């Protein structure tokens, strides 16, 4: 686990240590998606067992979409100006669901809950799944479950939320994760863990490690299916509508 005072200086140091900018050459535009090699795609295509296709997209209807379709949509994060080329042909590979909420036997995580590296490891172990290089991680907090059960999306887009701790940055880097998506608006925990910099995990993992971030993924249907048969990996595919980060996407889990 990374150590030190959590401030802007530490975030810069961690970002420099976990940078992938020189890993594939100066002209690279794919970032950590380079870990999804052709062999990894071929292997992922052999995963489906029952022929089941599950959407992970947030519905645009009034019940499914917080504050209307123009406020919140399932998308890849537009955190880097150079990111359009990396997803123009879509993102395809092995997907792994880490259902943190279920592991903790809670319907949802409380706002401000920090998901740490040991939580990710414990969840994978409890589900009998091994996280591998090039994986696309879908991490469920149950936040959308809570919004639907309470019939209110207030605060979903701009309030406190559970999410990944900045301490997960090194975990994502060392395991060569290609992308991480969650059922929250911002992926990382809010309030943020640093007093003098906003979104420290974005600053390290999205910008320096160049891991693709996905937001507003509806993971409840997938979680129910995975719980039913105990299989938490699947063929995953998601393409942008306009071949650019920030546009709506339709992610699918093929089991």
C-alpha positions, 0 to 999 in steps of 0.5 A, spaced: 500 500 500 502 507 498 504 510 504 505 518 506 501 524 507 495 524 502 496 531 499 497 534 492 505 533 492 504 525 494 499 524 489 504 527 484 509 523 486 505 517 486 503 519 479 510 519 477 511 512 480 505 509 476 506 512 470 505 508 463 506 514 459 513 511 456 511 504 456 508 504 449 512 509 446 511 517 445 505 516 440 501 511 443 494 513 444 491 506 447 494 507 454 492 501 459 488 498 454 494 495 451 494 490 456 488 487 452 492 483 447 489 479 441 490 473 445 487 476 451 481 478 446 481 471 444 481 468 451 475 472 453 471 470 447 471 463 450 468 465 456 461 465 455 458 459 458 450 460 458 449 464 452 446 470 456 447 477 454 446 483 460 446 490 459 450 494 464 447 501 461 443 506 465 436 507 462 434 513 460 427 513 462 425 517 468 425 511 473 432 509 471 436 515 469 438 520 475 435 527 474 434 526 466 437 523 460 442 529 459 445 529 466 447 522 467 449 517 462 453 511 462 460 513 459 467 512 459 470 518 463 473 524 458 479 525 463 484 526 457 484 530 451 488 524 447 483 519 449 478 518 443 483 514 439 483 509 444 476 507 444 474 508 437 473 501 435 470 499 442 473 496 448 472 488 448 476 483 453 475 479 459 470 483 464 470 481 472 465 483 477 467 485 484 461 485 488 463 489 494 456 490 497 455 483 496 461 481 500 460 486 505 453 483 506 450 490 505 445 492 500 449 498 499 455 501 501 454 508 505 456 514 502 464 516 503 466 508 504 473 507 502 474 501 498 481 499 499 486 494 495 485 489 501 477 489 499 478 488 492 483 482 493 478 479 499 472 480 494 476 476 488 477 471 493 470 470 496 468 470 489 473 465 486 475 469 481 483 471 479 484 478 477 489 478 471 493 483 466 488 486 461 482 485 465 476 490 465 473 491 472 466 492 474 466 494 481 459 494 484 457 499 491 450 498 490 449 505 490 444 505 484 440 499 488 439 505 494 437 510 489 432 506 486 429 503 493 429 510 496 426 512 490 431 518 490 437 520 486 438 526 490 446 527 491 448 521 486 451 526 481 454 531 486 454 528 493 458 524 497 459 517 495 462 510 496 468 509 491 475 507 490 480 509 495 486 513 492 490 507 495 488 503 490 492 506 485 498 502 486 493 496 485 491 498 479 498 499 476 501 493 478 495 488 476 495 492 469 488 493 469 485 496 463 479 499 465 475 500 471 467 502 471 463 503 477 455 504 479 457 511 481 458 518 478 465 519 479 469 512 481 473 514 486 470 516 493 467 522 495 469 526 499 476 526 496 481 524 501 486 529 499 485 536 502 488 540 496 487 536 490 480 534 487 480 527 484 487 524 486 485 517 484 483 520 477 490 524 477 494 518 478 490 512 475 486 515 469 492 521 467 498 517 469 497 510 469 492 511 463 487 506 466 480 507 462 474 509 467 467 508 466 462 511 470 454 510 471 454 503 470 448 499 472 451 493 475 445 490 479 442 485 473 449 483 472 450 482 480 444 478 480 446 473 474 453 472 477 450 471 484 446 465 481 451 461 478 457 463 481 461 465 475 464 472 476 468 473 469 465 474 462 466 477 455 465 484 456 464 489 450 462 497 450 463 502 444 461 509 444 456 512 440 460 517 437 467 514 438 469 519 443 470 518 451 464 522 454 459 520 449 454 514 451 456 507 451 452 501 451 456 496 455 454 488 455 456 482 459 456 476 455 456 470 460 
